[in-house]
Amino acid sequence: MSISANKKVMESVAVDVWFSKNKLSLRLSDGRELAVPIDWFPKLRDATDKQKQDWRFISNGIGIHWEEIDEDISVAGLLY
């Protein structure tokens, strides 16, 4: 990965999170939208709709945390 590409990943933070039937989706501060299979995250896959909606940003959007199911996902981890 080039230095400029790495810098873009480091500057990207989540500004919104939502779920569809089989995907976790994020909107990033630079306008990109990212969708990944929910199967990548068994705790989220198996969570209730209420548990999925009970999330908060970590450090202003560098990650997302779900307290009740003890799940953390980093934006950079999804982008690599």
Secondary structure as GFF3:
##gff-version 3
##sequence-region A 1 80
A	DSSP	alpha_helix	3	11	.	.	.	ID=ss1
A	DSSP	beta_strand	14	19	.	.	.	ID=ss2
A	DSSP	beta_strand	23	28	.	.	.	ID=ss3
A	DSSP	beta_strand	33	37	.	.	.	ID=ss4
A	DSSP	three_ten_helix	38	40	.	.	.	ID=ss5
A	DSSP	alpha_helix	42	45	.	.	.	ID=ss6
A	DSSP	alpha_helix	49	53	.	.	.	ID=ss7
A	DSSP	beta_strand	55	58	.	.	.	ID=ss8
A	DSSP	three_ten_helix	59	61	.	.	.	ID=ss9
A	DSSP	beta_strand	63	66	.	.	.	ID=ss10
A	DSSP	beta_strand	71	74	.	.	.	ID=ss11
A	DSSP	alpha_helix	75	79	.	.	.	ID=ss12
###
